[in-house]
Amino acid sequence: MHQRGITPAEVEDAINQGWKADDAKPGTLGKTKVYDYNREWEGNSYSRKKVTVYYKLIGGQLMLLTVKARYGQSFPER
């Protein structure tokens, strides 16, 4: 997560408040949320950050598979 610029709080928030990620593979759950960013990432300025979390529920426990971040100026919401 750290290498991608994603905080644990953003992961939790995306899972709880995000919308369904349409690109999740069968058997995998995915949630996406867009955040205001207004900072630099790797030398470029971005106003928005899209966080997508992929996970599975196994025996009632959440197993985090991976998280993705995209940085940009505008992202569709929902």
C-alpha positions as CSV (number, residue, x, y, z in Angstrom):
1,M,0.0,0.0,0.0
2,H,2.8,2.4,0.9
3,Q,4.5,2.0,-2.4
4,R,1.2,2.9,-4.2
5,G,0.5,5.9,-1.9
6,I,-2.5,4.3,-0.2
7,T,-3.2,4.6,3.5
8,P,-4.9,1.9,5.7
9,A,-7.7,4.4,6.4
10,E,-8.4,4.7,2.7
11,V,-8.6,1.0,2.3
12,E,-11.1,0.7,5.1
13,D,-13.1,3.7,3.8
14,A,-13.2,2.3,0.3
15,I,-14.4,-1.1,1.5
16,N,-17.1,0.5,3.7
17,Q,-18.2,3.5,1.6
18,G,-17.0,2.7,-1.9
19,W,-19.0,1.4,-4.9
20,K,-18.6,-2.0,-6.5
21,A,-15.5,-2.4,-8.7
22,D,-16.8,-3.8,-12.0
23,D,-13.4,-5.3,-13.0
24,A,-13.2,-7.7,-10.0
25,K,-12.7,-11.3,-11.1
26,P,-15.3,-13.9,-10.3
27,G,-15.1,-14.9,-6.6
28,T,-13.3,-11.7,-5.7
29,L,-15.0,-8.6,-4.3
30,G,-13.8,-5.1,-5.2
31,K,-14.7,-1.6,-4.1
32,T,-13.6,1.7,-5.5
33,K,-13.7,5.2,-4.1
34,V,-12.4,8.6,-5.5
35,Y,-10.7,11.0,-3.1
36,D,-9.7,14.7,-3.5
37,Y,-5.9,14.6,-3.5
38,N,-4.4,18.0,-4.6
39,R,-0.8,17.0,-4.1
40,E,2.2,15.7,-5.9
41,W,2.8,12.0,-6.6
42,E,6.1,10.9,-8.1
43,G,6.8,14.5,-9.3
44,N,3.4,15.2,-10.9
45,S,0.5,17.2,-9.4
46,Y,-2.9,15.5,-9.2
47,S,-6.2,16.7,-8.0
48,R,-7.8,13.3,-7.5
49,K,-6.9,9.7,-6.5
50,K,-9.0,6.6,-7.2
51,V,-8.4,3.7,-4.8
52,T,-9.7,0.2,-5.7
53,V,-9.5,-2.6,-3.2
54,Y,-9.8,-6.3,-4.1
55,Y,-10.6,-8.8,-1.4
56,K,-12.3,-12.1,-0.5
57,L,-14.4,-13.1,2.5
58,I,-13.2,-16.5,3.8
59,G,-15.0,-17.9,6.8
60,G,-16.4,-14.5,7.7
61,Q,-12.9,-13.0,7.6
62,L,-11.8,-10.3,5.1
63,M,-8.7,-11.3,3.2
64,L,-7.1,-8.3,1.4
65,L,-5.7,-9.4,-2.0
66,T,-4.5,-6.1,-3.5
67,V,-5.1,-2.4,-3.8
68,K,-4.6,-0.1,-6.7
69,A,-4.3,3.7,-6.9
70,R,-4.8,5.8,-10.0
71,Y,-3.9,9.5,-9.9
72,G,-5.5,12.0,-12.2
73,Q,-7.6,15.1,-12.7
74,S,-11.1,13.6,-13.1
75,F,-12.6,10.1,-12.5
76,P,-16.2,9.1,-12.9
77,E,-17.9,8.5,-9.6
78,R,-20.1,5.4,-9.6
